[in-house]
Amino acid sequence: MADSGIMTSRLGVAVRAWSSGPFARDVLLAAALLAAGVLLNDPNAMVGGTLPGLFDDGRAGRIALWWVATAAAATGVALRGRWPVPMLALCAVGAATHLALVVPLMVPDLSVLILLYTVAARLDRMRSLAALTGLLLAATGASLAYALNAQAAGGLPDALQSVVAVPMAGGGPTAPVAPGSPEPIVMVRRSAWSTAWSGLPVIGSVLVAAWAVGAGARNRRAYLDELRARAHDLERERDQRAALAVADERGRISRELHDVVAHGLSVVVIQAQGAAAALDARPAETGAALDAIVRTGRDALADMRRVLAAVDQVDDPWHPQPGLAHLPALVARVRQAGTPVRLRIEGTAAALPAPVDLSAYRIVQEALTNTMKHASTGATADVVLRYENDEIFVDVRDDGHGTAVSADGTGGVGEIGRMREIGRPGDKTRAPGAPGGNGLPGMRERVRLLGGRLTAGPAPGGGFVVRAALPIAANTWPPRPIGKARAERWRET
């Protein structure tokens, strides 16, 4: 029983997989075409004669030939995905057979248009044009042969004679009359040549239209493929730009921390020299100096753990790096540039470790830069610093129109546009201390190196908000091994 259930399940999966494929759709289309042809075009009523000299082997044989041609048309539609050009030729032969049987073009003969569309949609332009040209030449040749055979036989066969009835001498009503009728009416028969050629422009126009629709589908598919390829390239470029932004921000952070660590080591050296000089004469001062050395050494070691490794290019500016003490001057510059800013400090301000002080300042600086660049005219900004026991919280928001980004600050297409506007990664033309131009990726990297949290996105009431929480205690920062290979560091980006 279990094996039977498994087999049934597998059979159902196979049937669903087959029915969802293109071949199943082609088979269903062919079946619908065949059913419509049989229901709408009865061969017993339509196959009445043939062209002179063709298929003169009896009515039963002609009807059998009609069925063969109709089946060929359905087969061509069912297999068009596998062999489009051979199936087009098969459908064309079937349609020509119907015409030779003196049967008007029927529903199954639409297979020629379907196959021509398929060829134009799937093959290159040269091959599809060759197929169209072949069909047009075949239609022209068939019309010519039709007219010549009909004229050689002394007129069109009975099945295609056009009878036009004109009023009788007594003014009676007109009525179609079968050929050979003895009634005294005037019979007007169209010439064989005119009748044979009259349908050629219509057939040619329909063939060209089918080819044009298929070629348009092929062009649209090529256009969509190109768009998808471009989107893939843009996505890859976005990732590369984001990685470069992170790398550039890490380099800038490393250079800034170099100054902080250099200052700390200088203090250690001076304190050590003073302690050595006062060791015998002033022991109390020696103890204080050693305590200062311990504190400074711990701070410097915590700072060094933030350094990514050896820095290829280390700037050596003579001025100190900015911190939150410089925040009022930054706010004044933004106000002077035309953006009103309100600064509020909550809690008791305390001395911060140099990396935290520097990163908090840079986050505010970058957020205000984004406000000036991306918020609408007349937007205002609010900067809130909240000091707590072990963390400092930075909240910068504006009431303009921000750009939507993900909660983790990675951003999307809007973030790439922001990076392009603020500055490209690796731009060496920026002045020292200017905003890094890396937007949210740079902020996120700063916060990550300190073990903090960052959220950025549209504010509920409009505008844009950036929130960061930075730990103050150095022992809470995530440790980072020193001396790893550079390849591992870049892999983390």
C-alpha positions in Angstrom: 0.0 0.0 0.0 2.8 2.4 0.9 4.6 1.6 -2.4 1.4 2.3 -4.3 1.0 5.7 -2.5 4.6 6.6 -3.3 4.1 5.7 -7.0 0.9 7.7 -7.2 2.7 10.7 -5.6 5.6 10.5 -8.0 3.2 10.1 -10.9 1.3 13.2 -9.8 4.6 15.2 -9.5 5.6 14.1 -13.0 2.2 15.0 -14.4 2.3 18.5 -12.8 5.9 19.1 -14.0 5.0 18.1 -17.6 1.8 20.1 -17.6 3.6 23.2 -16.5 6.2 23.0 -19.3 6.1 24.7 -22.7 5.6 21.4 -24.6 2.3 20.7 -22.7 1.1 24.1 -23.7 1.9 23.5 -27.3 0.1 20.2 -27.3 -3.0 21.8 -25.8 -2.9 24.5 -28.4 -2.6 22.0 -31.2 -5.5 20.0 -29.7 -7.6 23.1 -29.5 -6.8 24.0 -33.1 -7.6 20.5 -34.3 -10.9 20.4 -32.4 -11.9 23.8 -33.8 -11.1 22.8 -37.3 -13.2 19.6 -37.0 -16.2 21.4 -35.4 -16.2 24.4 -37.7 -14.9 22.9 -40.9 -16.8 19.7 -41.9 -14.6 18.0 -44.6 -17.7 16.2 -46.0 -19.3 19.5 -46.9 -16.2 21.5 -47.9 -14.2 19.0 -50.0 -16.3 19.1 -53.2 -13.7 19.2 -56.0 -10.1 19.7 -56.8 -8.0 21.8 -59.1 -8.1 20.5 -62.6 -5.9 17.5 -63.0 -5.1 17.1 -59.2 -6.3 14.4 -56.8 -8.8 12.9 -59.3 -8.9 9.6 -57.3 -12.4 9.9 -55.8 -14.1 11.8 -53.1 -13.1 9.4 -50.3 -9.4 9.8 -51.1 -9.7 13.6 -51.1 -11.4 13.6 -47.7 -8.6 11.3 -46.4 -6.1 13.7 -47.8 -7.9 16.6 -46.0 -7.5 14.7 -42.7 -3.8 14.1 -43.3 -3.2 17.8 -44.0 -5.2 18.8 -40.9 -3.2 16.4 -38.7 0.0 17.7 -40.2 -1.0 21.3 -39.1 -1.8 20.1 -35.6 1.5 18.2 -35.4 3.5 21.3 -36.4 1.9 23.3 -33.6 2.6 20.6 -31.0 6.3 20.3 -32.0 7.0 24.0 -32.8 9.2 24.4 -29.7 11.5 21.6 -30.7 11.8 22.1 -34.5 10.3 25.5 -35.5 11.6 25.6 -39.1 10.7 22.0 -40.1 7.3 22.3 -38.5 6.7 25.6 -40.3 7.4 23.8 -43.6 5.0 20.9 -42.5 2.2 23.4 -41.8 2.8 25.2 -45.0 2.5 21.9 -46.9 -0.8 21.2 -45.1 -2.2 24.6 -45.9 -1.2 24.2 -49.6 -2.9 20.8 -49.6 -6.1 22.3 -48.4 -6.0 24.9 -51.1 -5.3 22.2 -53.7 -8.4 20.4 -52.5 -10.4 23.6 -53.3 -11.1 24.2 -49.7 -11.0 27.7 -48.3 -8.4 28.5 -45.7 -9.7 27.0 -42.4 -8.9 27.1 -38.7 -6.1 24.5 -38.9 -4.4 26.6 -41.4 -3.7 29.2 -38.7 -0.9 26.9 -37.8 1.2 28.6 -40.5 0.8 31.9 -38.7 1.6 30.3 -35.3 4.7 28.7 -36.7 5.8 31.8 -38.5 5.4 33.8 -35.2 7.4 31.1 -33.4 10.2 31.3 -35.9 10.3 35.1 -35.8 10.3 35.1 -32.0 13.0 32.4 -31.4 15.4 32.7 -34.3 17.5 35.5 -35.5 16.2 38.1 -37.9 18.0 36.7 -41.0 16.6 33.2 -40.6 13.1 34.4 -39.8 13.1 36.8 -42.8 14.2 33.9 -45.0 11.2 31.8 -43.7 8.9 34.8 -44.4 10.3 35.2 -47.9 9.9 31.5 -48.6 6.2 31.6 -47.6 5.5 34.7 -49.7 7.2 33.0 -52.7 5.2 29.8 -52.1 1.9 31.8 -51.9 2.8 33.6 -55.1 3.7 30.4 -56.9 0.5 28.7 -55.7 -1.6 31.6 -56.9 0.1 31.5 -60.3 -0.3 27.7 -60.6 -3.9 28.0 -59.5 -4.7 30.6 -62.2 -2.9 28.8 -65.0 -4.5 25.5 -64.3 -7.9 27.0 -64.0 -7.6 28.9 -67.3 -6.2 25.8 -69.0 -9.3 23.9 -67.9 -11.6 26.5 -69.3 -12.6 28.2 -66.1 -12.7 27.7 -62.4 -14.1 24.5 -61.0 -17.7 24.4 -59.9 -16.9 24.8 -56.2 -15.3 28.2 -56.8 -17.6 29.7 -59.4 -19.0 33.0 -58.4 -22.6 33.5 -59.6 -24.1 36.9 -59.6 -27.8 37.1 -60.3 -29.3 40.2 -61.9 -32.9 41.3 -62.1 -35.1 39.5 -64.7 -36.8 41.5 -67.4 -40.0 41.6 -65.4 -38.3 43.4 -62.5 -38.4 40.4 -60.2 -36.1 40.1 -57.2 -32.5 38.9 -57.6 -31.4 35.6 -56.3 -28.2 33.5 -56.6 -28.7 30.7 -59.0 -26.6 27.6 -59.4 -24.5 27.1 -62.5 -26.3 25.5 -65.4 -29.7 26.7 -64.2 -32.1 27.0 -67.2 -33.8 30.2 -65.8 -33.4 33.2 -68.1 -30.9 35.3 -66.0 -27.6 36.8 -66.9 -24.7 34.8 -65.5 -21.6 36.8 -64.7 -18.5 34.6 -64.0 -15.3 36.2 -62.7 -12.3 35.5 -64.7 -10.0 32.8 -63.4 -7.0 35.0 -63.3 -8.6 37.7 -61.2 -10.0 35.3 -58.7 -6.7 33.5 -58.2 -4.7 36.7 -57.5 -7.3 38.6 -55.4 -6.4 36.7 -52.2 -2.6 37.0 -52.5 -2.4 40.5 -50.9 -4.5 39.4 -48.0 -2.5 36.3 -47.4 0.8 38.2 -47.8 -0.4 40.9 -45.3 -1.4 38.3 -42.7 2.0 36.5 -43.1 3.9 39.8 -42.7 1.8 40.7 -39.6 2.5 37.4 -38.0 6.2 37.8 -38.6 6.2 41.3 -37.3 4.5 40.2 -34.0 7.0 37.5 -33.5 9.9 39.8 -34.3 8.5 42.3 -31.8 8.3 39.6 -29.1 11.9 38.6 -29.8 13.0 42.2 -29.6 11.1 42.7 -26.3 12.6 39.6 -24.9 16.1 40.7 -25.9 15.4 44.1 -24.3 14.2 42.6 -21.1 17.3 40.3 -21.0 19.5 43.4 -21.4 17.6 45.2 -18.6 18.1 42.2 -16.3 21.8 42.1 -17.2 22.1 45.8 -16.5 20.3 45.4 -13.2 22.7 42.6 -12.3 25.6 44.7 -13.2 24.2 47.7 -11.2 23.6 45.4 -8.2 27.2 44.2 -8.4 28.5 47.7 -8.8 26.4 48.8 -5.8 27.9 46.0 -3.7 31.4 47.0 -4.8 30.8 50.7 -4.1 29.4 49.7 -0.6 32.5 47.6 0.0 34.8 50.4 -1.2 32.9 52.8 1.1 33.4 50.6 4.0 37.1 50.1 3.2 37.6 53.9 2.8 35.8 54.6 6.1 38.0 52.0 7.8 41.1 53.6 6.5 39.9 57.0 7.7 39.0 55.6 11.1 42.5 54.0 11.3 44.2 57.3 10.5 42.1 59.1 13.1 42.8 56.4 15.7 46.5 56.7 14.9 46.4 60.2 16.3 44.6 59.1 19.4 46.9 56.2 20.1 50.0 58.3 19.4 48.8 60.8 21.9 48.2 58.1 24.5 51.6 56.6 24.0 53.2 60.0 24.3 51.6 60.4 27.7 52.8 57.0 28.7 56.3 57.8 27.8 56.3 61.2 29.6 54.7 59.7 32.7 57.2 56.8 32.7 60.1 59.2 32.5 58.7 61.3 35.4 58.1 58.2 37.5 61.7 57.1 36.9 63.0 60.5 37.9 60.9 60.7 41.0 61.2 57.1 42.1 63.7 57.8 44.9 62.9 61.4 45.9 59.1 61.4 45.7 57.6 57.9 46.0 54.0 59.3 46.2 54.3 61.0 42.9 55.8 57.9 41.4 52.6 55.9 42.4 50.4 58.5 40.8 52.5 58.5 37.6 52.3 54.7 37.5 48.5 54.8 37.9 48.3 57.3 35.0 50.5 55.0 32.9 48.2 52.1 33.6 45.0 54.1 32.7 46.6 55.5 29.6 48.0 52.2 28.5 44.6 50.5 28.9 43.0 53.2 26.9 45.6 53.1 24.2 45.4 49.3 24.0 41.6 49.5 23.6 42.1 52.1 20.8 44.7 49.9 19.1 42.2 47.0 19.0 40.1 49.3 16.8 42.9 49.7 14.3 42.4 47.3 11.3 46.1 46.6 11.0 49.0 48.3 9.4 47.8 51.4 7.5 49.4 52.0 4.2 48.9 55.8 4.3 48.9 57.5 7.7 48.1 61.2 7.7 49.9 63.3 10.3 47.8 66.4 10.8 49.0 68.8 13.5 45.5 69.7 14.7 43.6 67.4 17.1 40.7 65.3 15.8 37.2 66.8 16.6 34.9 65.5 19.3 31.6 66.4 20.9 33.2 69.5 22.3 33.3 70.8 18.7 29.6 70.0 18.2 28.4 73.6 18.8 30.8 74.9 16.1 29.5 72.2 13.7 25.9 73.2 14.5 26.7 76.9 13.9 28.2 76.1 10.5 25.1 74.1 9.5 22.9 77.0 10.6 25.0 79.4 8.7 24.5 77.2 5.6 20.8 77.8 5.9 19.5 74.7 7.8 18.1 75.5 11.3 19.4 73.0 13.9 18.4 72.6 17.5 20.9 71.0 19.8 19.8 69.4 23.1 22.0 67.5 25.6 20.3 65.2 28.2 22.0 63.7 31.2 25.3 64.6 32.7 28.0 65.2 30.1 31.1 63.1 30.9 34.5 62.6 29.4 34.3 60.0 26.6 37.0 57.7 25.3 38.6 59.3 22.2 37.2 56.7 19.7 33.6 57.2 21.1 33.9 60.9 21.2 35.3 61.0 17.6 32.7 58.5 16.2 29.7 60.4 17.9 30.9 63.6 16.3 31.3 62.0 12.9 27.9 60.4 13.0 26.2 63.8 13.8 28.4 65.5 11.1 27.4 62.9 8.5 23.7 63.0 9.4 23.5 66.8 9.2 25.3 66.6 5.9 22.7 64.3 4.6 20.0 66.6 5.9 21.5 69.6 4.0 21.8 67.5 0.8 18.6 65.5 0.7 15.9 67.2 2.9 13.5 69.6 1.2 14.0 73.4 1.3 13.2 74.8 4.7 13.7 71.6 6.6 14.9 71.8 10.2 17.0 69.3 12.2 17.2 68.2 15.8 20.3 66.8 17.4 19.9 65.1 20.8 22.8 63.7 22.9 21.8 61.6 25.9 24.4 60.5 28.4 23.7 57.4 30.4 25.9 55.4 32.7 27.5 53.1 30.1 26.2 54.4 26.8 25.8 57.6 24.9 22.8 57.9 22.5 22.9 60.1 19.4 19.6 61.0 17.7 19.6 63.2 14.6 16.4 63.8 12.7 15.0 66.2 10.2 11.4 67.0 9.0 12.3 67.0 5.3 12.0 64.1 2.9 14.5 61.4 3.6 15.5 58.4 1.4 14.1 55.0 2.5 16.7 52.5 3.6 16.7 49.3 5.5 16.7 49.2 9.2 20.3 48.0 9.4 21.5 51.0 7.4 22.6 49.2 4.4 20.4 51.2 2.1 19.3 50.3 -1.4 19.4 52.2 -4.7 18.7 55.4 -2.8 21.8 54.8 -0.7 24.0 54.4 -3.7 22.6 57.6 -5.1 23.4 59.2 -1.7 27.0 58.0 -1.9 27.4 59.3 -5.4 26.1 62.8 -4.3 28.2 63.1 -1.1 31.4 61.8 -2.6 32.9 58.7 -4.1 34.9 56.2 -2.0 38.6 56.9 -2.2 38.2 60.6 -3.2 41.5 62.2 -2.3 40.3 65.7 -3.0 38.4 66.1 0.3 40.0 68.4 2.8 41.2 66.9 6.1 38.4 66.6 8.6 35.7 66.9 5.9 32.8 64.5 5.9 33.8 61.1 4.5 31.1 61.0 1.9 30.3 57.4 2.5 26.9 57.9 4.1 25.3 55.1 6.1 27.9 52.4 5.3 30.5 54.6 7.0 28.3 55.3 10.0 27.5 51.6 10.4 31.2 50.7 10.2 32.1 53.2 12.9 29.3 51.9 15.2 30.2 48.3 14.5 33.8 48.8 15.5 32.7 50.2 18.8 30.1 47.4 19.4 27.2 49.8 19.2 23.9 50.0 17.4 22.7 52.0 14.5 19.3 52.5 12.9 18.4 54.8 10.1 15.3 55.3 8.0 12.2 57.5 7.4 10.6 59.0 10.5 6.9 58.1 11.1 5.8 61.7 10.8 8.0 62.5 7.8 11.7 63.2 7.3 14.6 61.1 8.2 16.1 59.9 11.5 19.5 58.4 12.5 19.9 56.8 15.9 23.1 55.5 17.3 24.0 54.0 20.7 27.7 53.8 21.5 29.1 52.0 24.6 31.4 54.2 26.7 33.4 51.6 28.6 36.3 50.4 26.5 36.0 46.8 28.0 32.6 46.4 26.3 34.0 47.0 22.8 34.2 43.8 20.7 37.8 42.6 20.8 39.6 42.3 17.5 42.8 40.2 17.1 45.9 42.0 16.0 48.1 40.8 13.2 45.5 39.0 11.0 46.2 38.7 7.3 44.9 41.6 5.2 42.9 39.2 3.0 40.8 38.2 6.1 40.1 41.8 6.9 38.9 42.6 3.4 36.8 39.4 3.3 34.8 40.7 6.3 33.6 43.7 4.3 
